[in-house]
Structures are given as C-alpha cells and as structure tokens.
Amino acid sequence: MTWQRAASMGIVSALLALACGQKETQIEEPAAAESTSSPRTVRVDPSLVEQGRISVAPVERRNAVDEIRATGTVTPDLDGAADVGALVSSTVQRLLVREGDRVKQGQLLAELNAPDAARVAGELAKARSQRSRAERALAREEKLIARQATTAVELEQAQADLAGLRAEERAARLLLGAYGASGARVQVRAPIAGVIAQRNAELGTRVEGGERLFRIVDPTKLLVRAEVLERDVGGVEKGTTASLLFPDGKICSAKVLFRSTQVEPGRHAVAVWLAPSDCKLDLAGQSLNVQLHKATGDAKKPLALPRDAVVDLDGTPVVFVQGKSPGEFEVEPVIVDRFSETTAFLIKGPDETHRVAVRGTILLKGEWMRSSME
C-alpha cells in the first residue's frame, strides 16, 4: 500500500467518524497533522456551475412510495405562443426578423405583396356602395309600408338585403385591417411579445391564405405538461411538488398548477401542468422526465435526494453540499437507507435547507482527490 493510499484511507475514516456522530474533537487534528487531513471544502471554477457542467438540487423529505414518475414536454401556456400567418395569398416582399430574435407586441415582422388584398379593398368599396343603396331602398320600403303601398314581404326582403351587405362590408374591412393592408401591401405584425421560434417564410416565396409564416413563443410563459398514468393521478393535486429531470442532467423543482379532469382515450393517462420553481424553461417542445411527490402528511419521511448526488470516496458515501461562495462545495458523509431507481433515501445527511451537487460530481471528486494529495 502506498503512502498516498494509506493517507486516503485515513481521510475517509475521519469522514466516516463524522457521519457516525463522533465528537468534534475526535476528527480535529493538530496543526502539525494537517498535511494528511481530508479537505472538507472543494473549490472549482464558478463557470462550471454557470455552464451547467455542475448542477445542484435541493434535499427533500419523502418516501419511496410517494414517487410518481411521468414523461413531460415543455409547452407554452394558453397565451404564451402565437402562430402568425397570411390571411390572403401573397408574395413575401420583406423579412425583418430571424429565428431567435426577440420581438415586441405589434412589431413589424414582414411585408407581403398581396394582389388579393387590393381585390378585397375593391370589394370593400363595392360593399359600401351596395350597402348605401340598400339603406336607401329600405327607407323607401318603410315609407311605402306606412302608406300600405307595398307588402310586408318586400319590406322583409329589403331588411335582409341590407343585413347581408353590412356583413360583407364588415368581413372585408376586418380582413384588410387585420394586417394593416394598404392597397396590395400587407404588413405582418407580432400579436404577442416573445421570441421567433420558427420562421417558415423566405424572401420572394408565395404563401397561401392561412399559411403559417412565424411562430412566436413567450419564454416567460412556458410550462411542463406531464402525462400521469390514471392509476397514479389520485395523489396529484394543485401544489404537489415535483422534480424536473432534463436530458442534459439538469434537475429543477416544480409545482403542479392544475390537472385535467379527463383521462386521455387509449393512453390511460391524465395531463398535469407544472411550473418550475428554481429554474427557467428554455425550449418549447423539449422532452423530459417528471418525478412527482405525493403529499402524505408524514412528518418522519426520510431525507431524499437524486441518486447521482451520492459519491463513493473509498467506500464512504458522501455528497457535495453547495457552499456560500460561488464554486464552493462542502464534502459531507451520508448514511444511505436505500436507493430507488432515481433517488437516494438517507438516514443521515444534509437537511432540506441545503442543495447538493447532482451533476458533475465526478469533477468534484477528482478535485477532492487532487487536493487530498497535496
């Protein structure tokens, strides 16, 4: 056994003694022996945390039977997305935004050359003229019916003609006003503030009426829609806490906003919407795993944290607790009760006021070992 190995075993023994509750004086060494004592603090470049190479999650209390696993998708809230299209057939004349651009409500996105808009403008003028004549015709019928010089059928027909022409005029006016059309030029504007998630238009291309040109997503109004199996949804209510497990290893806390009251046919699942508590959702459409925590009212639930947070240091399970300074982590031994597929349940460890590293623990372990050899 090399001296490094012997020193490492001595370090781990000291950490284990701390986990078992020995007195502080038993793990403190005099200044002369500090060269072989374990570093309790690991410091790394804070940029590793900022870039997500090291991520943290909170410690919680829950039982294994309280976990409900589901698949989820990042989706916009009701007013968090908008599809912007062309109301009439036209050609793209100007494009003013790219995918990824942030836009304000009402901002000009594109200009279209729409001969049909000019036709609609002509139809509007024609409808106005016809409506004016119909108003005069109705006025004549009303005078004639007062003198019993016409029939009620003629009066009703004049009223119906006027109502129809007013409807045509209103439809043509709305069609032109929707995009601020002037002549053959149609202006396409953003109905909401957000980010251009998709741009389906190219300069000079022809688009048909109703075709989508842009999709705008408001990143501040993204939620997670989870599909919870019908058999499990009974324990999920508004305010139920959850963990969002992203493909890149990031873990966020979340709470249930509301759930559907209907089982999706053929899937035996109920839709549940969640909002993150301590992170931002970035990509609409992103898939992730959701772990919901049923509330049981049991005050003696064990400490629970993501399984990947527990690291083995020469036979001693430890976690890296986030410190007060950026990039600082404290090494804390833990006693594990049991592991589930995704969670470690602890008999002893950091409490709910702490956050522990759940991604990048190999980097932290390597830095700890390097420091212990110095």
C-alpha positions, 0 to 999 in steps of 0.5 A: 500500500502506498503512502498516498493510499494509506493517507486516503484511507485515513481521510475517509475514516475521519469522514466516516467518524463524522457521519457516525456522530463522533465528537468534534474533537475526535476528527480535529487534528493538530496543526502539525497533522494537517498535511494528511487531513481530508479537505472538507471544502472543494473549490472549482471554477464558478463557470462550471456551475454557470455552464451547467457542467455542475448542477445542484438540487435541493434535499427533500423529505419523502418516501419511496412510495410517494414517487410518481414518475411521468414523461413531460414536454415543455409547452407554452401556456394558453397565451404564451405562443402565437402562430402568425400567418397570411390571411390572403395569398401573397408574395413575401416582399420583406423579412425583418426578423430571424429565428431567435430574435426577440420581438415586441407586441405589434412589431413589424415582422414582414411585408407581403405583396398581396394582389388579393388584398387590393381585390378585397379593398375593391370589394370593400368599396363595392360593399359600401356602395351596395350597402348605401343603396340598400339603406336607401331602398329600405327607407323607401320600403318603410315609407311605402309600408306606412302608406300600405303601398307595398307588402310586408314581404318586400319590406322583409326582403329589403331588411335582409338585403341590407343585413347581408351587405353590412356583413360583407362590408364588415368581413372585408374591412376586418380582413384588410385591417387585420394586417394593416393592408394598404392597397396590395401591401400587407404588413405582418405584425407580432400579436404577442411579445416573445421570441421567433421560434420558427420562421417558415417564410423566405424572401420572394416565396408565395404563401397561401391564405392561412399559411403559417409564416412565424411562430412566436413563443413567450419564454416567460410563459412556458410550462411542463405538461406531464402525462400521469398514468390514471392509476397514479393521478389520485395523489396529484393535486394543485401544489404537489411538488415535483422534480424536473429531470432534463436530458442534459442532467439538469434537475429543477423543482416544480409545482403542479398548477392544475390537472385535467379532469379527463383521462386521455382515450387509449393512453390511460393517462391524465395531463398535469401542468407544472411550473418550475420553481428554481429554474427557467424553461428554455425550449418549447417542445423539449422532452423530459422526465417528471418525478412527482411527490405525493403529499402524505402528511408524514412528518418522519419521511426520510431525507431524499435526494437524486441518486447521482448526488451520492459519491463513493470516496473509498467506500464512504458515501458522501455528497457535495453540499453547495457552499456560500461562495460561488464554486464552493462545495462542502464534502459531507458523509451520508448514511444511505437507507436505500436507493430507488431507481432515481433517488437516494433515501438517507438516514443521515445527511444534509437537511432540506435547507441545503442543495447538493451537487447532482451533476458533475460530481465526478469533477468534484471528486477528482478535485477532492482527490487532487487536493487530498494529495497535496 
